[in-house]
Amino acid sequence: MTENTGLQKAAILMLAMGETEAAEVMKFLGPREVLKLGAAMATMKNVPHEEVVGTLDNFRDMVKAASTVGLDSDEYIRQVLTKALGDDKASVLLSRILGGKDASGIESLKWMDSQSVAELIRNEHPQIIATILVHLERDQACEILGNFTDRLRNDVVLRIATLDGVQPAALRELNDVLTKLLSGNENIKKSTLGGVRAAAEILNFMSGEQESSVMDNIKNYDNDMAQKIMDEMFVFDNLIDIDDRGIQLLLREVQSEMLIVALKGASQELRDKIFRNMSARASEMMREDLESKGPVRLSEVETQQKQILQIVRRLADEGQIVLGGKGEDSFV
C-alpha cells in the first residue's frame, strides 16, 4: 500500500479533529494551501480506522519536535471550505471564522479560480497584468498565464522579468483590485516585487512548451537576462544537489508512480542518488518498475517532475530541506 502523502495526512487530520478545531487551524493558512487541502479533504471517502490512527500518531510525534507555527493569513479558509463543504455550509462556517471580514484588492484575486482572473485582466495593459501577477502565488500566476495567448503570455513574463519595483502611482492604475495594497498610505515605498527571480519562479510551474516559448522571446529581447532567469530556475536535475537527508524527506512525500514517471527523464546520476536513499528492497522494486515502464510522453514526465518540484519548494519553504546551487511532445 502506498504511504499517504503529507497533503493526504493533513486532510485526514483536518477531518478527524472536528469542524471548530479545523476552522481554527485553517485561519493560519493561505489561499493556495486552502485550495489544495480542501480538494484533498473532498476526496477522502471511508478512510480506514487504522489510517486515521496512524496519521494522528504521526502528527503527535511531529508536534513534539515542532516549532511554533506563525503563518499570517486571514483568507486561507474560504476556498477549501467551499470545495469541501459546498457554498451553503461553507458560508455559515466562514461567517463564524472570519467574523464578516471581506477580502478586497489584490487579496480577492487569490480566492478566484485562475481562469476567472485571466478573463478579468486579459484586456488590461501587459504592464498592469505583470504588476498584478507578481503579487499572486507563483503557481496561480502560472495558471493565469496559461489562459493567455502565446503573444500575451510572452510579453507579460518579459515585463515581470524587467520589473524592478512597483511605485504607488502604478498600483493606482490597478483600480479596485489593488486598493488593499495602498491602504491609504501615500508615503509607502515602492514594493520590491518582480524581477528575474519572480520570472524564474513562475516559469518553474509552466509546461515545457510554454516555458520554451517564453524563454525564446526573452532571449530575443535580452540574452543575458534569459541566462540569469535560467540560472535562477530550479529544475528536476538540480535534485542532485540536495543532500541525502533532504532526498529521504522528499521520498516520503512522493508517490511511487509519480516518481517512476519523473525518473524516466532523469539522468543516471540522479537516478542512482534516488536509489541510494531508498531501502534495498524499495530500490530494487523501483528499478524493476522503471525498466518495465513503457514509453512515456515527455509532457507527462515534465508534469510529474514539476509536481515533485512543488513538493521540494514546500519542504524548502518549511526549512526541512536546503536547495543546492530543461525544458513538443516526444517520448522518453
C-alpha positions as CSV (number, residue, x, y, z in Angstrom):
1,M,0.0,0.0,0.0
2,T,1.4,3.4,-0.9
3,E,2.1,5.6,2.1
4,N,-0.1,8.7,2.4
5,T,1.4,11.9,1.2
6,G,1.8,14.9,3.5
7,L,-1.3,16.5,1.9
8,Q,-3.4,13.4,2.4
9,K,-2.3,13.1,6.0
10,A,-3.2,16.8,6.6
11,A,-6.7,16.1,5.0
12,I,-7.2,13.1,7.3
13,L,-6.1,15.2,10.3
14,M,-8.5,18.1,9.5
15,L,-11.4,15.7,9.0
16,A,-10.7,13.9,12.3
17,M,-10.3,16.9,14.5
18,G,-13.8,18.3,14.1
19,E,-15.3,21.4,12.5
20,T,-14.4,24.0,15.1
21,E,-10.8,22.9,15.6
22,A,-10.3,22.5,11.9
23,A,-11.6,26.0,11.3
24,E,-9.1,27.4,13.8
25,V,-6.2,25.7,12.1
26,M,-7.3,26.9,8.6
27,K,-7.2,30.6,9.7
28,F,-3.4,30.3,9.7
29,L,-3.2,29.0,6.1
30,G,-3.0,30.8,2.8
31,P,-5.4,30.7,-0.2
32,R,-3.5,28.2,-2.3
33,E,-3.0,25.9,0.7
34,V,-6.7,26.0,1.4
35,L,-7.5,25.1,-2.1
36,K,-5.2,22.1,-2.1
37,L,-6.2,20.9,1.3
38,G,-9.9,21.3,0.6
39,A,-9.6,19.3,-2.6
40,A,-7.8,16.5,-0.7
41,M,-10.5,16.6,2.0
42,A,-13.2,16.3,-0.6
43,T,-11.7,13.1,-2.0
44,M,-11.5,11.4,1.4
45,K,-14.1,8.6,1.5
46,N,-14.3,5.8,4.0
47,V,-10.8,6.3,5.4
48,P,-9.8,3.1,7.3
49,H,-9.7,3.4,11.0
50,E,-6.0,2.3,11.1
51,E,-5.1,5.1,8.7
52,V,-6.7,7.7,10.9
53,V,-5.0,6.4,14.0
54,G,-1.6,6.2,12.2
55,T,-2.0,9.8,11.0
56,L,-2.8,11.0,14.4
57,D,0.1,9.2,15.9
58,N,2.4,10.6,13.3
59,F,1.1,14.1,13.9
60,R,1.7,13.7,17.7
61,D,5.3,12.6,17.1
62,M,5.9,15.6,14.8
63,V,4.4,18.1,17.3
64,K,6.8,17.0,19.9
65,A,9.7,18.3,17.8
66,A,7.9,21.2,16.1
67,S,8.4,24.9,16.5
68,T,5.7,27.4,16.8
69,V,3.6,27.9,13.7
70,G,3.1,31.6,12.8
71,L,1.7,31.9,9.3
72,D,-0.1,35.2,8.8
73,S,-3.3,34.9,6.7
74,D,-6.9,35.8,7.2
75,E,-8.2,34.4,4.0
76,Y,-6.9,30.7,3.8
77,I,-10.1,29.0,4.7
78,R,-12.6,30.3,2.1
79,Q,-11.6,28.1,-0.9
80,V,-11.1,24.9,1.0
81,L,-14.3,25.0,2.8
82,T,-16.3,25.8,-0.3
83,K,-14.7,22.9,-2.1
84,A,-15.1,20.5,0.8
85,L,-18.5,21.5,2.1
86,G,-20.3,23.4,-0.7
87,D,-21.3,27.1,-0.8
88,D,-24.1,26.9,1.8
89,K,-22.3,25.0,4.6
90,A,-19.1,26.9,3.9
91,S,-20.7,30.3,4.1
92,V,-22.1,29.5,7.6
93,L,-18.7,28.4,8.9
94,L,-16.9,31.3,7.2
95,S,-19.1,33.9,8.9
96,R,-18.1,32.4,12.3
97,I,-14.4,32.1,11.4
98,L,-13.8,35.4,9.6
99,G,-16.2,37.5,11.5
100,G,-17.6,39.2,8.5
101,K,-14.1,40.1,7.1
102,D,-14.0,40.5,3.4
103,A,-11.0,40.2,1.1
104,S,-10.5,43.2,-1.0
105,G,-8.0,44.5,-3.6
106,I,-5.4,42.0,-4.8
107,E,-6.4,39.6,-2.0
108,S,-9.7,39.0,-3.6
109,L,-7.9,37.6,-6.7
110,K,-6.3,34.9,-4.6
111,W,-9.7,33.4,-3.9
112,M,-10.8,33.3,-7.5
113,D,-10.1,30.4,-9.9
114,S,-7.3,31.2,-12.4
115,Q,-9.5,31.2,-15.5
116,S,-11.8,33.8,-13.9
117,V,-8.8,36.0,-13.0
118,A,-7.5,35.6,-16.6
119,E,-10.8,36.7,-18.0
120,L,-10.9,39.7,-15.7
121,I,-7.4,41.1,-16.5
122,R,-6.6,39.8,-20.0
123,N,-7.6,43.1,-21.7
124,E,-5.5,45.2,-19.3
125,H,-2.2,46.6,-20.5
126,P,0.5,43.9,-20.2
127,Q,2.4,46.0,-17.7
128,I,-0.7,46.1,-15.5
129,I,-1.1,42.4,-15.8
130,A,2.6,41.8,-14.9
131,T,2.1,44.0,-11.8
132,I,-0.9,42.0,-10.7
133,L,0.7,38.6,-11.2
134,V,3.8,39.4,-9.2
135,H,1.5,39.8,-6.2
136,L,0.0,36.4,-6.5
137,E,1.3,32.9,-5.6
138,R,3.7,31.7,-8.4
139,D,1.6,28.6,-9.3
140,Q,-1.6,30.7,-9.6
141,A,0.3,33.3,-11.7
142,C,1.4,30.4,-14.0
143,E,-2.2,29.1,-14.3
144,I,-3.4,32.5,-15.2
145,L,-0.7,32.9,-17.8
146,G,-1.8,29.5,-19.3
147,N,-5.1,31.1,-20.2
148,F,-3.5,33.8,-22.3
149,T,-2.4,33.7,-25.9
150,D,1.3,32.9,-26.6
151,R,1.9,36.5,-27.6
152,L,0.4,38.0,-24.4
153,R,2.0,35.4,-22.1
154,N,5.4,36.0,-23.6
155,D,5.0,39.8,-23.3
156,V,3.8,39.6,-19.7
157,V,6.6,37.3,-18.5
158,L,9.2,39.6,-20.1
159,R,7.7,42.5,-18.3
160,I,7.8,40.6,-15.0
161,A,11.5,39.9,-15.5
162,T,12.3,43.5,-16.2
163,L,10.1,44.8,-13.3
164,D,12.3,46.2,-10.5
165,G,9.6,47.6,-8.3
166,V,6.1,48.9,-8.1
167,Q,5.5,52.6,-7.3
168,P,2.3,53.6,-5.6
169,A,1.2,55.6,-8.7
170,A,1.5,52.4,-10.7
171,L,-0.6,50.5,-8.2
172,R,-3.4,53.0,-8.5
173,E,-3.7,52.0,-12.2
174,L,-5.0,48.6,-11.0
175,N,-8.1,50.4,-9.6
176,D,-10.1,48.4,-7.1
177,V,-8.1,45.2,-7.3
178,L,-5.1,46.8,-5.7
179,T,-6.8,49.1,-3.1
180,K,-5.8,46.9,-0.2
181,L,-2.1,47.3,-1.1
182,L,-2.2,51.1,-0.9
183,S,-4.0,51.1,2.5
184,G,-4.3,54.9,2.3
185,N,-0.6,55.4,2.9
186,E,0.7,57.9,0.4
187,N,4.3,57.7,1.6
188,I,4.6,54.0,1.0
189,K,7.9,52.9,-0.5
190,K,7.9,51.0,-3.8
191,S,7.4,47.3,-3.4
192,T,10.4,45.2,-4.4
193,L,8.4,42.8,-6.5
194,G,9.1,41.4,-9.9
195,G,12.5,40.8,-11.4
196,V,14.5,37.8,-12.6
197,R,13.7,35.6,-9.6
198,A,10.0,36.2,-9.9
199,A,10.0,35.3,-13.6
200,A,12.0,32.2,-12.8
201,E,9.7,31.1,-10.1
202,I,6.7,31.4,-12.4
203,L,8.4,29.6,-15.2
204,N,9.1,26.7,-12.9
205,F,5.4,25.9,-12.9
206,M,4.9,26.2,-16.7
207,S,4.8,23.3,-19.1
208,G,7.9,22.7,-21.2
209,E,6.2,24.0,-24.4
210,Q,5.1,27.3,-22.8
211,E,8.4,27.7,-21.0
212,S,10.3,27.3,-24.2
213,S,8.2,29.8,-26.0
214,V,8.6,32.4,-23.2
215,M,12.3,31.9,-22.9
216,D,12.8,32.2,-26.7
217,N,11.0,35.6,-26.5
218,I,13.2,36.7,-23.6
219,K,16.4,35.6,-25.4
220,N,15.4,37.7,-28.4
221,Y,15.0,40.7,-26.1
222,D,18.0,40.2,-23.8
223,N,20.1,37.0,-24.0
224,D,21.9,37.9,-20.7
225,M,18.6,38.3,-18.9
226,A,17.4,35.0,-20.2
227,Q,20.6,33.3,-18.9
228,K,20.0,34.9,-15.5
229,I,16.5,33.6,-15.4
230,M,17.7,30.1,-16.3
231,D,20.3,30.3,-13.5
232,E,17.6,31.1,-11.0
233,M,15.3,28.3,-12.1
234,F,15.3,25.1,-10.0
235,V,14.8,22.2,-12.4
236,F,14.5,18.5,-11.7
237,D,18.2,17.7,-12.3
238,N,19.0,20.1,-9.5
239,L,17.8,17.5,-7.1
240,I,21.3,16.0,-7.4
241,D,22.5,19.0,-5.2
242,I,20.1,18.2,-2.3
243,D,21.8,16.2,0.5
244,D,20.8,12.7,1.3
245,R,18.7,13.6,4.3
246,G,16.7,16.0,2.1
247,I,16.2,13.3,-0.6
248,Q,14.9,10.9,2.1
249,L,12.4,13.6,3.3
250,L,11.3,14.2,-0.2
251,L,10.8,10.5,-0.9
252,R,8.4,10.2,2.0
253,E,6.2,12.8,0.3
254,V,6.2,11.5,-3.3
255,Q,4.0,8.6,-4.5
256,S,5.8,5.7,-6.3
257,E,4.0,6.1,-9.6
258,M,4.8,9.8,-9.8
259,L,8.5,9.1,-9.1
260,I,8.7,6.4,-11.7
261,V,7.4,8.6,-14.4
262,A,9.5,11.6,-13.3
263,L,12.7,9.4,-13.3
264,K,12.1,8.4,-17.0
265,G,13.5,11.8,-17.9
266,A,16.3,11.9,-15.3
267,S,20.0,11.4,-15.6
268,Q,21.5,8.1,-14.5
269,E,23.4,10.1,-11.8
270,L,20.2,11.4,-10.3
271,R,18.5,8.0,-10.5
272,D,21.4,6.5,-8.6
273,K,21.2,9.1,-5.9
274,I,17.5,8.4,-5.5
275,F,18.1,4.7,-5.3
276,R,20.8,5.1,-2.7
277,N,18.4,6.8,-0.4
278,M,15.9,4.0,-0.5
279,S,15.9,0.7,1.3
280,A,17.5,-2.1,-0.7
281,R,14.1,-3.7,-1.3
282,A,12.4,-0.4,-2.3
283,S,15.3,0.4,-4.6
284,E,15.2,-2.9,-6.3
285,M,11.4,-2.6,-6.9
286,M,11.8,0.9,-8.2
287,R,14.5,-0.2,-10.7
288,E,12.3,-3.0,-11.9
289,D,9.2,-0.8,-12.3
290,L,11.3,1.8,-14.1
291,E,12.7,-0.8,-16.5
292,S,9.3,-2.4,-17.2
293,K,7.6,1.0,-17.7
294,G,6.8,1.5,-21.4
295,P,7.4,4.7,-23.4
296,V,6.1,7.8,-21.6
297,R,5.3,11.2,-23.3
298,L,7.8,13.9,-22.4
299,S,5.0,16.2,-21.4
300,E,3.8,13.6,-18.9
301,V,7.3,13.3,-17.5
302,E,7.6,17.1,-17.2
303,T,4.2,17.3,-15.4
304,Q,5.3,14.7,-12.8
305,Q,8.7,16.4,-12.4
306,K,7.1,19.7,-11.8
307,Q,4.7,18.3,-9.2
308,I,7.7,16.9,-7.4
309,L,9.5,20.2,-7.6
310,Q,6.4,21.8,-6.0
311,I,6.9,19.4,-3.0
312,V,10.6,20.3,-3.0
313,R,9.8,24.0,-2.8
314,R,7.3,23.5,0.0
315,L,9.8,21.5,2.0
316,A,12.4,24.2,1.4
317,D,10.0,26.9,2.5
318,E,9.3,24.9,5.7
319,G,13.0,24.7,6.3
320,Q,13.1,20.9,6.1
321,I,15.5,20.8,3.2
322,V,18.1,23.1,1.7
323,L,18.3,23.6,-2.0
324,G,21.6,23.4,-3.7
325,G,23.1,25.6,-6.4
326,K,15.1,21.8,-19.1
327,G,12.7,22.3,-20.8
328,E,7.0,19.0,-28.3
329,D,5.9,16.1,-27.2
330,S,8.5,13.3,-27.7
331,F,8.8,10.0,-25.9
332,V,11.5,9.0,-23.4
